[in-house]
Amino acid sequence: MTAKATDVLFNQSKSVAPLGIISMKGTEELAAKINEYLMCWTTPSEYPDGTYLIENECPRFQSGDGKGIIKQTIRGDDLFILVDVGNYNCTYKMFGRDNCMSPDDHYQDLKRLIQAAGGKAHRLNVIMPILYGGRQHRRNYRESLDCAVALQELQAMGVENIITFDAHDPRVCNAIPLMGFDNVIPAYQVLKKMFKNINDLVIDKEHFMVISPDEGAMNRNLFYASVLEVSLGMFYKRRDYSRVVNGRNPIVAHEYLGDSVADKDVFIADDIISSGESMLDIAYELKKRNAKRIFQYATYPIFTNGLEKFDEAYDKGILSGVFGTNLTYRTPELLSREWYHDVDISKYIAYFIAAINHDVSISKVIDPHERIRTLLNNHRLG
């Protein structure tokens, strides 16, 4: 954080209440980094216990029932609860068997800890980078809308602010119009990492292009194309609506709309790489159109079908790199891949926690447009 930003947060304003952070199971690494930044920006008198982190636990009985326990006082605290509902690496014992925690389990534990707070906190804030049920974002038939109902449930339990990152459909905030809802796009952090790791990129209309993988990702890719001052192309998916495979209509083909990508480096941004099939299909299609290098980014690189096909694409020269954030669980195998670049968002989250805790507009602390413009100018200057 710059000296000007810390001055705005900590010298020109006061915190609304003592700060406390509850790190739920699976978020320990990210929370430790956030805590370290916050401790660097403040004085020891503001964290008398030597940390902002509050000890907690959500133990399970052998029958599978659970409970939430907060092991120290949180009375009067401005409480931030950090939860990663996508972390399947967390397990618990049930009838002697190891079970992986599902998004449902993480969400239930979140509600348990809110109950454990018992109304004693000054304010409850939830940092949920990947929204619970966020991929089921619209109703076509007689279907549930889990994310909207969950947000309304959290509001009814006393949560005042939700902070999420790159929501699959940010319009879900319409379910809670009177509640604080921040959908954060970490574009600056992604571009900074890309310029640092791929230092021979030439960012202009003749050498670089942004491609949207589908119509749903147009807004985020339009933002990247605008701030980088390059052209935007797009793929759209033709689906077979007569069949349902793994809960969705299978994709028949990807059709391209836009300028020529021949001899250009290409950047593709999406919120999630799940199976990765769409991203790989698009990469192969772009190579057929003589694209030079292809870089892909997803806020949540979960790779549900493994990494082998991405390894193959990298070995063949189809893919030149994949960027992802540390906002959800990444396997050790993914982190060890040469083609994968991990983007640390912990400092950005610390900005938001500090700004909310001091009731300061985040725009006074960080303007991504100005920072991206400065970053781009510095990159062009070498």
Secondary structure, 3 states (H helix, E strand, C coil): CCHHHHHHHHHCCCCCCCEEEEECCCCHHHHHHHHHHHHHHCCHHHCCCCCCECCEECCECCCCCECCEECCCCCCCEEEEECCCCCCCCEEEECCEEEECCHHHHHHHHHHHHHHHCCCCCEEEEECCCCCCCCCCCCCCCCCCHHHHHHHHHHHCCEEEEEEECCCCHHHHHHCCCCEEEEECCHHHHHHHHHHHCCCCCCCCCCEEEEECCHHHHHHHHHHHHHHCCEEEEEEEEECCCCCECCECCEEEEEEECCCCCCCEEEEEEEEECCCHHHHHHHHHHHHCCCCCEEEEEEEECCCCCCHHHHHHHHCCCCCEEEEECCCCCCHHHHCCCCEEEECCHHHHHHHHHHHHCCCCHHHHCCHHHHHHHHHHHHHCC
